[in-house]
Amino acid sequence: MTGQSSTHGIEMSAGGVVKTYASWDRGEHKREWRALNLLARYAPGLAPLPLEADLRAEPPVIVMSRLDGVPLRGRAVTPGQIEAMAEAITTLHTSVPEFVVAGLAPSPWNPGVAVAKVRRLRAEWPYPGEDPLVQGAFAVGAEWLDSYPLDELAEATVTPVFGLSDGNLANYLWDGERVRLVDWEDSGRSDRAFELAEVVEHISRFDGEFDGSALLEHFDLTTAEADRVREIRRLLALVWLRMLGPGGLFAERNAGDALERQGKRVLSLFT
């Protein structure tokens, strides 16, 4: 769910990348260190290698290997890069054994948290502004929030996967051949439908060109999974709409047309 704010500092060197955490009260450093070690064992090459860490320091520090490549955020993501994204996501979701995933704590960003967040945002920022398109998107979203069984969406039993749980395209590095993943602060036990919806609906798509529907075409989803992806996409799109609206956390951080564009996005998901 990460937007444009930074929760860490990065120093590059020939020997690796030193990551110093600006905030760690949610256990961000511990989740990242665990993720790097898990992936070094079960999916080597997908993420940086863990080199050393001081998790008790204030602030905590992790040293990891340096990956070649450029972030996909802010670019026109090509069909080949989208295919490579799908391959990386599939590797992530299938490499860590189920018995290992089952023993992990849930990601701190998950359907239940998203449901609670959209309800809170609706109560705190009910005013959509003067744009008729945005007002329409707010109205459609409000009707869905009042009628859809959100608690069932949040509490559904699904096959767990190990997830990045952050759809920011800046976390996807393209090296010319493959995509690898960075920033594991919110990683944990998740489900595939939520992970895919998070990537497709993340606000980072506004910084470039990214066809989320093309990404979804690379996954063989069951009917139930496809339905879940659709509803979670709606949920996350409404979270972003509220955060981009008047008084919202991201109202001042994004381009002037971001709210209108998100309003169009919401309406497209309900037609």
Phi, psi and omega in degrees: 000357184305137178256241184257352179282156182248137179252013184198166172246148183234133172235126180264142175211171179296333183273350180153195180243128178257119181249120179248129188271128175279332175220143183210017182291340178266006180081024182304317183293323180290319178296319181293316180297318177298316181297314181298321179289320177299315185286329174299329180277314191257339181216060183302136180098344182282331184222168176300151175279137175285128182254308176199164182204149168235090186280347180264352179292161175233100006277158176294154181224137173234136174248129182224165179292159180264131179259138172285155175129169180238144178295147179278349177292138178083012182235163169277103186285121186280163176304322178295321178291324177296318177299319179292325174300314181299320179295318180294317180295318179298317177301315180300315187281346184246349188274320181281122185301150182302322183292331176287314180301320182299333181272358181271154173288150177298151173302145178291346174245108188210174184303319180297318178294321180295320178297313179298323182292315182293325176294317179294316180297323179296320180288324184279324184231074183281347186272120183272355184094191188261349183290120181301323180297314181293321176301318178297319179295318177299317182295315178298317179296318180297319178298318179294317180299328181280338187249335185275141179285078185298324181294326176293322177298317183288327188258005183300144176277121181226162174286121184285150173227160171279124187235151172289323176060032175208109185276007180303122181295345175294342180275357182251112184258128179255123182254012181101343180229321184217168176251135174235165193241142178227170178066086186253025186294332181252015184289159178163194178290127185216193173226152190299320181298317179295317181299316181292316179298322180296320178292314186294324186261000182298141186294345179298343179296339180292340184278352181204218177230120183216122181264093181296327179297324178295324176297314182298331180295343181276359183246134179272085184272140170291167178301318180296319179294317179299319177296319180294318177302315181301314184288324178290325174301316178300315180301310183292324177298323178289325174301313180294321179301316179294321182287334178273345183285176182306125181084355182284159184302325185255011183299325183262357188262348187242169182302155185301334182262009185297319181295317178297316179297322179289326175300317177297322179298313180301313181299322180295331181281349181248013179252000000 
